[in-house]
Amino acid sequence: MGKLTLTAFVSLDGVHQAPGGPEEDATDDFRQGGWSVPYDDEDFGRFITDVFSRAGAFLLGRRTYDIFASFWPRMTDPADPVASRLNSLPKYVPSATLTAPAWEGTTVLTGDLGKEVTDLKERIDGEVQVHGSATLAQSLFALDLVDTLHLLTYPVVLGAGRRLFAEGAPPTAFRHVSGSTTSTGVAIATYDREGRARYGSFLDES
C-alpha cells in the first residue's frame, strides 16, 4: 500500500499561487507569478530529485496537469530525474472536463474523490505524489488523505494570492519528520499527518 505525499511551495505569508511563473495562474489578477524562481539552487535540485525518486504515481489537479503536459513530454533525456518519472509513471487527474488527455499514461478520475484516491493508495506501490495543484490539495486536506507534506517556505512576502490552507480547513496536527535550509534561504520541512489538532492552556496550573 502506498501513501499520498504533497509537495507545496509557499511564501512567508502562506501564498501558494503560481510559484513557477506568471503564466501558471493569474486568477484574481495575481501579478506576482514566478516568485520561487530566484531561489533555485543545487540544494533545491537535490531535494526534488530525492522526492521524485520515490514516486509510484502522480495525482495532479487539472491546472497543474495542463502545465506539466505542455512541457515535460518534450523533455526526453532518460537521465532527467524529473522528466523520466513524470513521463513513465501513471498520472491521475480528477476532472469533469478532461476527456482525451494526450500525455501517455494519464487516467482521468471522474468518481468520488475520496474513494478514488483511497483506491489509488491501496494499489500503488510507492508514493502517490501531488505537486502544486492547490485546489486539489485543499480537497485532499479536507478529506484527511494527505499522509506526508513537504512544505517549502520561501523568504518572501507577497501580500496577496491564493493560500495553500483555505479558511475553514480542518484543524490537523502534523509531526515534523525532517528539515533543512537551502543556500538561498528556502526552509524545507517534511511533516507526517497525526490526526486532529490538540489544545491546552498555559494558564491551567492543575
Buried (B, 14 or more C-beta within 10 A) or exposed (E): EBBBBBBBBBBEEBBBBBBBEEEBBEEEEBEBBEBBEEBBEEBBEEBBEEBBEEBBBBBBBBBBBBBBBEEBBEEEEEEBBBBBBBBEBBBBBBBEEBEEBEBEBBEBBEEEBBEBBEEBBEEBEBBBBBBBBBBBBBBBBBBEBBBBBBBBBBEBEBEEBBBBBBEEEEEBEBEEEEEEEBEBEBBBBBBBBEEEEEEEEEEEEE
